[in-house]
Amino acid sequence: MELRDGSYFIQNVSVIDLAEQFGTPLYVYDAEKIIHQFKSLKMAFSGADVKVKYAIKALSNVSILKLLKRHGAGADAVSIHEARLALHAGFAPSEIMFSPNCADFSEIEEAVKLGLIINIDNLSFLKKFGAQYRSSYPCSIRLNPHIMAGGHYKISTGHSNSKFGISIYQLPQIVEIVRQYNINVNGLHVHTGSDIYEADVFLKMAEILFGLASDFPDLKFIDFGSGFKVAYQEGDLVTNIYDLGLKLTQSFAEFCRQYGRKLELWIEPGKFIVSEAGTLLVKTTVVKPTPSVTFVGVNSGLNHLIRPMMYDAYHHIVNVSNPSGSQKMYTVVGYICETDTFGADRKMNEVQEGDILAIRNAGAYCYSMASNYNSRLRPAEVLVINNEAKLIREAETFEDLLKGQVDIGL
Ligand SMILES: *Cc1c(COP(=O)(O)O)cnc(C)c1O
C-alpha cells in the first residue's frame, strides 16, 4: 500500500474503492509484493540449490498457494489438511514438506500414501515409522538445536523446553533407531521460531546440523526452516536475507564438499513472503473520547486479527480516508466483547466515524488465525493482481454459523 497523489493505492487500485466495492472488513493481498518477497529469497540464496517451501499456515487461501506454485515455490504443511490444500492448488506431492507436531500417527500414514515428504519430530514416531516402512519410504528428521530465538516465547520453537523436534542430545537414540530399521533419512530439518533477525542464529544452527550430518549418509536436503523477520513498524530490525543468504550458502557449500555430495538447501518462509502484502481494511464505527483516551472502534476485532492480543504484536494503522488530516492520538479497538486493542496510543490522521482504516502487515497469521468468536463472520479476501482486484474468498454469511450444527429437535 502506498500514498500517491493524496490517496492510498495497492498497485493501481484505490484502497477506498476496494472498501466501497467489496465492503468492510476486508482482507486485501498484493500479489506483486508476495512475488517480490519470494523472488528476493530465491535470489538471496542463489549460491545454493535452494528450494523455497512456503509455510501454508501463514496464509492458506488456495489462490495464494496457486500464485506461489506458479512462480516455483514448494509448500510446507503442518497438518494433513494443509497438505490437501496444497495438492488441491496443484503442488506435486514431492514438493510438499509435511511437518506435523503431535498429530496422530495416522496423518503420517496418510501423508505416505499421498507421497509427501515426511518430517518426523519425535523418537516414538521414528520407531513406528521404521517398523512400518523400513527403507521403503524415506523421511526427514526434525531436530531441536536448543537455541532460544524469536520475537516472542509463544513463537520460539527451538529452545530446550520446546515441544518441537528431537533434541540434538538424543542423537545416539536417533542413530540407533535409524540403524535398527534401516531407515532412509533423506533430510535434516530445524525451525527455531519466528521473527529472528540475527543471521548468527541461523549460522549457528547450520553449524550444529553440519556437525550431525555425517551420521546420515542418504541426505538429499537440509531444511533450515524459517523465522525470517520483516518490519512491522519503522525502525524494526529485519533479517538481512542477502547477508544471511551469502553466508549460509557459503558455509553450506563448504559442508557439501566435506559431506561428499551436493545437497539441496531448503527454507520454509511464511511471514517473510506474505506479511507485508496483506492489509485488513476496517470501518470506524464509533469515535469515543473518554477522560483518558480517545477510542476508535472498528467493525472488526481479535476474531479477525488476533496477533496484537496474542503476541503483543505491533500492526501499523493508517486512516486511508483522511491521508492529510491533522494528527491526533487514538486507541484503536475492535468490536469483540473483551479487550481487543489493535493499537494503543497511536498518532493518526484525524478519524471520523465511517473512515476506513488500514491495518498493515495483515498477510501472515491473520486470516489464517481468524475465528467466529462472538458469532462474528469472517471477512472476504481480495487479491490485487495485475492491477485488478479479484475476490478470492467470499465473506461468511449467517448460514455458515449454523453449518454442521445438528438439530436434535429441542
Ligand atoms: C510456522 C512454520 C514456518 C514458518 O515460519 P515463519 O516465521 O512464518 O516464516 C516454517 N516451518 C515450520 C515447520 C513452521 O511450523
The ligand as a Gaussian input file, in Angstrom:
#p B3LYP/6-31G(d) Opt

LIG

0 1
 C        5.464000     -21.773000      11.149000
 C        6.495000     -22.544000      10.464000
 C        7.273000     -21.967000       9.450000
 C        7.118000     -20.532000       9.009000
 O        7.598000     -19.586000       9.908000
 P        7.599000     -18.040000       9.547000
 O        8.137000     -17.350000      10.720000
 O        6.192000     -17.641000       9.236000
 O        8.427000     -17.849000       8.331000
 C        8.196000     -22.772000       8.821000
 N        8.373000     -24.079000       9.178000
 C        7.642000     -24.657000      10.137000
 C        7.869000     -26.086000      10.462000
 C        6.690000     -23.927000      10.814000
 O        5.982000     -24.502000      11.793000

